[in-house]
Amino acid sequence: DLSRFRTLRVLSLVDAHLQGIELKGLAQLVHLKKLKLNASNVEPSQINQILHFKDLEHLSIPKCQISDEALKVILQSNLELKYLDIS
């Protein structure tokens, strides 16, 4: 459960082959500035947890399944975002 790391600023889970249970508590990491989930098999429903980050500046989610609508909401919700990789 990631919620116990509430002050975490950077989280990198590259090629982690994540399951839904492994991202439990991600939305509670409200101080996150950098999140990398490159090729981590994140489910589309888990991407919605990114909407809770108000300080996120760097988001890297290539090879993750994300809809155009989810991407639009992420961009509208994360106003501090300076870097986005969805390749």
DALINPE-V101930 format. One record per backbone hydrogen bond with DSSP energy under -0.5 kcal/mol. CO is the residue of the C=O (numbers start at 1). NH is the residue of the N-H. Records with the same first field share a line. If there is no record, write none. Layout:
CO = NH ; NH
This chain:
1 = 4
2 = 5
3 = 6
5 = 8
6 = 31
9 = 33 ; 34
11 = 13 ; 36
13 = 16
19 = 22 ; 23
20 = 23
21 = 24
23 = 26
24 = 2
25 = 28
26 = 29
28 = 30
29 = 32
30 = 55
33 = 57 ; 58
34 = 11
35 = 37 ; 60
36 = 13
37 = 40
38 = 15
40 = 18
42 = 65
43 = 46 ; 47
44 = 48
46 = 49
47 = 50
48 = 51
49 = 52
50 = 53
52 = 54
57 = 82 ; 83
58 = 35
59 = 61 ; 85
60 = 37
61 = 64
62 = 39
64 = 66
67 = 71
68 = 72
69 = 73
70 = 74
71 = 75
72 = 76
73 = 77
74 = 78
77 = 79
78 = 81
83 = 59
84 = 86
85 = 61
